[in-house]
Amino acid sequence: MALFDPKAKTIAQLQRANEEKTVAVRRYFDEIGRLYYGQYRDVTLDVSKEINTRCDAISNLYADIEANKLRILFEKGLKICSTCKKDNPLEHAFCSACGAKFPDNSQTEVEVPTGLPPLPETVLSLIRREPVSESDASDTSVDLKAEMPPISDSEQKEEDHQDESF
Ligand SMILES: [Zn+2]
């Protein structure tokens, strides 16, 4: 039955799109981490442009993902109150929780908010975490500095490339 339901098909497509966007977000975060680490190891590198490009891409992906979540809810006959975030049936003119008025066209159209969604918990939790203290970091029998590998070839190539551009 669900296979012939056009709403179910649309929902599945939106969910798949969001899964792909989530994978892309993870890849960009991973690349930002490696770029930052390259700069940490060699302070003569400047990768801020490369990092910012990926940050912008992540922001766009987060906005797309949130918009798709609203589209999925819409297909399910629901809309979100922009004031209190409570989900309501599409036909409601006013929020059942806080009484805020919905836009007149909210029954027939998805209202995608402009601007960026708030920082996700996966980012906030990392920012809030206390930094690793010196005593914790040195509490190991392995001498990490002695084990430090050189910057890999691919990172070294990026550096060479930057030198040529001067
Ligand atoms: Zn509300």
Boltz pocket constraint, residues with backbone or C-beta under 6 A from the ligand:
constraints:
  - pocket:
      binder: B
      contacts: [[A, 81], [A, 82], [A, 83], [A, 84], [A, 85], [A, 86], [A, 95], [A, 96], [A, 97], [A, 98], [A, 99], [A, 100]]
      max_distance: 6.0
